[in-house]
Amino acid sequence: MAHENTIYELMKELVIADKHIIGDLMAHRSLWTKGVSAVNNSYKALNLLVDSGKLVKGEGYFKLPDCKSEYKEHSQLLTKALAEIIKLNCQIKIAREHTILEKALRPDSLIFLRRGSEGLCFVLEVCNNETSTYLESKIHTWRLWPEAKDYLSRLFNNKILHYDIVVSGEEIPDGAFEFNSYLEEVKK
């Protein structure tokens, strides 16, 4: 079976995903035909990665061995959003559910994209059941943290001069960008 390395690299970015997400990404890369073929081929390759100990199989999903999450609604929505970011065809670094102990922050994902000489960094929050007060407090913490850019620069090993906060969900608080609109701007 071909493409296990490609799928493993995708899984290292996504951390947890199902065969449909992986199949869609492989089809997006024109490695397999979109639809059933991509899903079936992905499923076979994911199982081979489980057999080799690189992934763990859950009920309807696969994950990296150190991932503590289950593939519930929030995790699925985050994985779908990350898959859309991967489809941008940029160099990408993702820190999914990365805990920042000194600020008691656990953003859903921290993203660094590079296209040519241009870089873009953003905090991604996927909101399906968080209260607006909780989300606003996270944004407030980011905005008031003077060392945030330095922290992100060290995390991504790139000088971060600016970062955005991007929210996928129904309510977009002040100071944040709506996910789909943001990606459309990035594509330009």
GUTI-813317 format. One record per residue (C-alpha): residue number from 1; x, y, z. Coordinates in nm, 2 decimals. Example, Ala and Ser with C-alpha at 12.3 -4.5 7.8 and 13.67 -1.06 7.14 Angstrom:
// GUTI-813317
<rec nr="1" u="1.23" v="-0.45" w="0.78"/>
<rec nr="2" u="1.37" v="-0.11" w="0.71"/>
// end
This chain:
// GUTI-813317
<rec nr="1" u="0.00" v="0.00" w="0.00"/>
<rec nr="2" u="0.14" v="0.34" w="-0.10"/>
<rec nr="3" u="0.12" v="0.67" w="0.07"/>
<rec nr="4" u="0.14" v="0.57" w="0.44"/>
<rec nr="5" u="0.41" v="0.83" w="0.50"/>
<rec nr="6" u="0.19" v="1.10" w="0.35"/>
<rec nr="7" u="-0.11" v="1.00" w="0.56"/>
<rec nr="8" u="0.11" v="0.98" w="0.87"/>
<rec nr="9" u="0.24" v="1.33" w="0.81"/>
<rec nr="10" u="-0.13" v="1.45" w="0.78"/>
<rec nr="11" u="-0.21" v="1.27" w="1.10"/>
<rec nr="12" u="0.08" v="1.44" w="1.28"/>
<rec nr="13" u="-0.09" v="1.77" w="1.19"/>
<rec nr="14" u="-0.45" v="1.67" w="1.26"/>
<rec nr="15" u="-0.37" v="1.45" w="1.56"/>
<rec nr="16" u="-0.71" v="1.28" w="1.54"/>
<rec nr="17" u="-0.92" v="1.21" w="1.23"/>
<rec nr="18" u="-1.14" v="0.97" w="1.05"/>
<rec nr="19" u="-1.10" v="0.79" w="0.71"/>
<rec nr="20" u="-1.33" v="1.04" w="0.54"/>
<rec nr="21" u="-1.12" v="1.34" w="0.63"/>
<rec nr="22" u="-0.80" v="1.17" w="0.53"/>
<rec nr="23" u="-0.95" v="1.04" w="0.21"/>
<rec nr="24" u="-1.07" v="1.39" w="0.12"/>
<rec nr="25" u="-0.72" v="1.53" w="0.18"/>
<rec nr="26" u="-0.56" v="1.26" w="-0.03"/>
<rec nr="27" u="-0.81" v="1.33" w="-0.31"/>
<rec nr="28" u="-0.74" v="1.70" w="-0.28"/>
<rec nr="29" u="-0.37" v="1.62" w="-0.34"/>
<rec nr="30" u="-0.48" v="1.42" w="-0.64"/>
<rec nr="31" u="-0.32" v="1.10" w="-0.49"/>
<rec nr="32" u="-0.65" v="0.91" w="-0.51"/>
<rec nr="33" u="-0.99" v="0.95" w="-0.67"/>
<rec nr="34" u="-1.23" v="1.15" w="-0.46"/>
<rec nr="35" u="-1.51" v="0.96" w="-0.29"/>
<rec nr="36" u="-1.52" v="0.59" w="-0.20"/>
<rec nr="37" u="-1.18" v="0.51" w="-0.35"/>
<rec nr="38" u="-1.00" v="0.77" w="-0.15"/>
<rec nr="39" u="-1.19" v="0.67" w="0.17"/>
<rec nr="40" u="-1.12" v="0.30" w="0.12"/>
<rec nr="41" u="-0.76" v="0.35" w="0.04"/>
<rec nr="42" u="-0.72" v="0.58" w="0.34"/>
<rec nr="43" u="-0.88" v="0.33" w="0.57"/>
<rec nr="44" u="-0.64" v="0.06" w="0.45"/>
<rec nr="45" u="-0.34" v="0.28" w="0.50"/>
<rec nr="46" u="-0.46" v="0.41" w="0.84"/>
<rec nr="47" u="-0.49" v="0.04" w="0.96"/>
<rec nr="48" u="-0.14" v="-0.03" w="0.84"/>
<rec nr="49" u="-0.02" v="0.26" w="1.05"/>
<rec nr="50" u="-0.21" v="0.12" w="1.35"/>
<rec nr="51" u="-0.04" v="-0.22" w="1.29"/>
<rec nr="52" u="0.30" v="-0.05" w="1.29"/>
<rec nr="53" u="0.22" v="0.13" w="1.61"/>
<rec nr="54" u="0.22" v="0.48" w="1.47"/>
<rec nr="55" u="-0.15" v="0.53" w="1.52"/>
<rec nr="56" u="-0.42" v="0.41" w="1.76"/>
<rec nr="57" u="-0.76" v="0.31" w="1.63"/>
<rec nr="58" u="-1.08" v="0.43" w="1.81"/>
<rec nr="59" u="-1.44" v="0.37" w="1.73"/>
<rec nr="60" u="-1.46" v="0.53" w="1.38"/>
<rec nr="61" u="-1.14" v="0.73" w="1.41"/>
<rec nr="62" u="-0.76" v="0.72" w="1.43"/>
<rec nr="63" u="-0.53" v="0.92" w="1.65"/>
<rec nr="64" u="-0.17" v="0.96" w="1.75"/>
<rec nr="65" u="-0.07" v="0.74" w="2.04"/>
<rec nr="66" u="-0.03" v="1.04" w="2.28"/>
<rec nr="67" u="-0.37" v="1.20" w="2.20"/>
<rec nr="68" u="-0.60" v="1.18" w="2.49"/>
<rec nr="69" u="-0.91" v="1.30" w="2.30"/>
<rec nr="70" u="-1.19" v="1.10" w="2.17"/>
<rec nr="71" u="-1.35" v="1.19" w="1.84"/>
<rec nr="72" u="-1.66" v="1.37" w="1.97"/>
<rec nr="73" u="-1.83" v="1.67" w="1.82"/>
<rec nr="74" u="-1.58" v="1.94" w="1.91"/>
<rec nr="75" u="-1.29" v="1.73" w="1.81"/>
<rec nr="76" u="-1.46" v="1.65" w="1.48"/>
<rec nr="77" u="-1.53" v="2.01" w="1.41"/>
<rec nr="78" u="-1.17" v="2.11" w="1.49"/>
<rec nr="79" u="-1.04" v="1.83" w="1.26"/>
<rec nr="80" u="-1.26" v="1.95" w="0.97"/>
<rec nr="81" u="-1.14" v="2.31" w="1.02"/>
<rec nr="82" u="-0.77" v="2.20" w="1.02"/>
<rec nr="83" u="-0.83" v="1.99" w="0.71"/>
<rec nr="84" u="-0.96" v="2.30" w="0.53"/>
<rec nr="85" u="-0.64" v="2.49" w="0.64"/>
<rec nr="86" u="-0.42" v="2.20" w="0.51"/>
<rec nr="87" u="-0.60" v="2.23" w="0.18"/>
<rec nr="88" u="-0.46" v="2.58" w="0.14"/>
<rec nr="89" u="-0.14" v="2.41" w="0.00"/>
<rec nr="90" u="0.10" v="2.62" w="0.22"/>
<rec nr="91" u="0.38" v="2.51" w="0.44"/>
<rec nr="92" u="0.20" v="2.46" w="0.77"/>
<rec nr="93" u="0.27" v="2.40" w="1.13"/>
<rec nr="94" u="-0.01" v="2.32" w="1.36"/>
<rec nr="95" u="0.00" v="2.30" w="1.74"/>
<rec nr="96" u="-0.34" v="2.14" w="1.83"/>
<rec nr="97" u="-0.47" v="2.18" w="2.18"/>
<rec nr="98" u="-0.14" v="2.32" w="2.30"/>
<rec nr="99" u="-0.14" v="2.41" w="2.66"/>
<rec nr="100" u="0.03" v="2.74" w="2.76"/>
<rec nr="101" u="0.09" v="2.68" w="3.13"/>
<rec nr="102" u="0.20" v="3.03" w="3.23"/>
<rec nr="103" u="-0.12" v="3.18" w="3.09"/>
<rec nr="104" u="-0.36" v="2.89" w="3.17"/>
<rec nr="105" u="-0.45" v="2.89" w="2.80"/>
<rec nr="106" u="-0.54" v="2.59" w="2.59"/>
<rec nr="107" u="-0.63" v="2.72" w="2.24"/>
<rec nr="108" u="-0.79" v="2.47" w="2.01"/>
<rec nr="109" u="-0.50" v="2.52" w="1.76"/>
<rec nr="110" u="-0.22" v="2.75" w="1.69"/>
<rec nr="111" u="-0.14" v="2.78" w="1.32"/>
<rec nr="112" u="0.16" v="2.90" w="1.13"/>
<rec nr="113" u="0.13" v="2.92" w="0.75"/>
<rec nr="114" u="0.41" v="3.01" w="0.50"/>
<rec nr="115" u="0.36" v="3.08" w="0.13"/>
<rec nr="116" u="0.68" v="3.19" w="-0.03"/>
<rec nr="117" u="0.84" v="3.45" w="0.19"/>
<rec nr="118" u="0.51" v="3.55" w="0.36"/>
<rec nr="119" u="0.41" v="3.40" w="0.70"/>
<rec nr="120" u="0.08" v="3.41" w="0.88"/>
<rec nr="121" u="0.01" v="3.31" w="1.24"/>
<rec nr="122" u="-0.33" v="3.27" w="1.40"/>
<rec nr="123" u="-0.51" v="3.12" w="1.70"/>
<rec nr="124" u="-0.80" v="2.90" w="1.60"/>
<rec nr="125" u="-1.10" v="2.85" w="1.82"/>
<rec nr="126" u="-1.38" v="2.62" w="1.72"/>
<rec nr="127" u="-1.69" v="2.70" w="1.92"/>
<rec nr="128" u="-1.98" v="2.46" w="1.93"/>
<rec nr="129" u="-2.08" v="2.47" w="2.29"/>
<rec nr="130" u="-1.86" v="2.72" w="2.46"/>
<rec nr="131" u="-2.02" v="3.02" w="2.62"/>
<rec nr="132" u="-1.95" v="3.36" w="2.46"/>
<rec nr="133" u="-1.82" v="3.48" w="2.80"/>
<rec nr="134" u="-1.56" v="3.19" w="2.80"/>
<rec nr="135" u="-1.45" v="3.26" w="2.45"/>
<rec nr="136" u="-1.43" v="3.64" w="2.51"/>
<rec nr="137" u="-1.21" v="3.57" w="2.82"/>
<rec nr="138" u="-0.97" v="3.36" w="2.60"/>
<rec nr="139" u="-0.95" v="3.64" w="2.34"/>
<rec nr="140" u="-0.90" v="3.90" w="2.62"/>
<rec nr="141" u="-0.61" v="3.69" w="2.76"/>
<rec nr="142" u="-0.44" v="3.67" w="2.43"/>
<rec nr="143" u="-0.48" v="4.04" w="2.36"/>
<rec nr="144" u="-0.35" v="4.14" w="2.70"/>
<rec nr="145" u="-0.05" v="3.91" w="2.70"/>
<rec nr="146" u="0.26" v="4.12" w="2.60"/>
<rec nr="147" u="0.48" v="3.81" w="2.54"/>
<rec nr="148" u="0.23" v="3.64" w="2.31"/>
<rec nr="149" u="0.43" v="3.71" w="1.99"/>
<rec nr="150" u="0.75" v="3.60" w="2.15"/>
<rec nr="151" u="0.59" v="3.28" w="2.27"/>
<rec nr="152" u="0.45" v="3.21" w="1.92"/>
<rec nr="153" u="0.79" v="3.29" w="1.77"/>
<rec nr="154" u="0.96" v="3.03" w="1.99"/>
<rec nr="155" u="0.68" v="2.77" w="1.93"/>
<rec nr="156" u="0.70" v="2.80" w="1.55"/>
<rec nr="157" u="1.07" v="2.89" w="1.52"/>
<rec nr="158" u="0.98" v="3.19" w="1.31"/>
<rec nr="159" u="0.96" v="3.56" w="1.41"/>
<rec nr="160" u="0.59" v="3.64" w="1.47"/>
<rec nr="161" u="0.52" v="4.01" w="1.44"/>
<rec nr="162" u="0.14" v="3.98" w="1.44"/>
<rec nr="163" u="-0.12" v="3.71" w="1.50"/>
<rec nr="164" u="-0.49" v="3.69" w="1.45"/>
<rec nr="165" u="-0.76" v="3.52" w="1.64"/>
<rec nr="166" u="-1.00" v="3.32" w="1.42"/>
<rec nr="167" u="-1.32" v="3.16" w="1.53"/>
<rec nr="168" u="-1.53" v="2.89" w="1.37"/>
<rec nr="169" u="-1.88" v="2.90" w="1.51"/>
<rec nr="170" u="-2.20" v="3.09" w="1.50"/>
<rec nr="171" u="-2.09" v="3.38" w="1.73"/>
<rec nr="172" u="-1.78" v="3.57" w="1.64"/>
<rec nr="173" u="-1.67" v="3.80" w="1.92"/>
<rec nr="174" u="-1.52" v="4.14" w="1.87"/>
<rec nr="175" u="-1.15" v="4.11" w="1.80"/>
<rec nr="176" u="-1.18" v="3.78" w="1.61"/>
<rec nr="177" u="-1.22" v="3.69" w="1.25"/>
<rec nr="178" u="-1.48" v="3.44" w="1.11"/>
<rec nr="179" u="-1.31" v="3.12" w="1.00"/>
<rec nr="180" u="-1.45" v="3.08" w="0.64"/>
<rec nr="181" u="-1.41" v="3.45" w="0.55"/>
<rec nr="182" u="-1.05" v="3.44" w="0.69"/>
<rec nr="183" u="-0.96" v="3.14" w="0.48"/>
<rec nr="184" u="-1.11" v="3.31" w="0.17"/>
<rec nr="185" u="-0.88" v="3.61" w="0.23"/>
<rec nr="186" u="-0.58" v="3.38" w="0.28"/>
<rec nr="187" u="-0.65" v="3.21" w="-0.06"/>
<rec nr="188" u="-0.62" v="3.54" w="-0.24"/>
// end
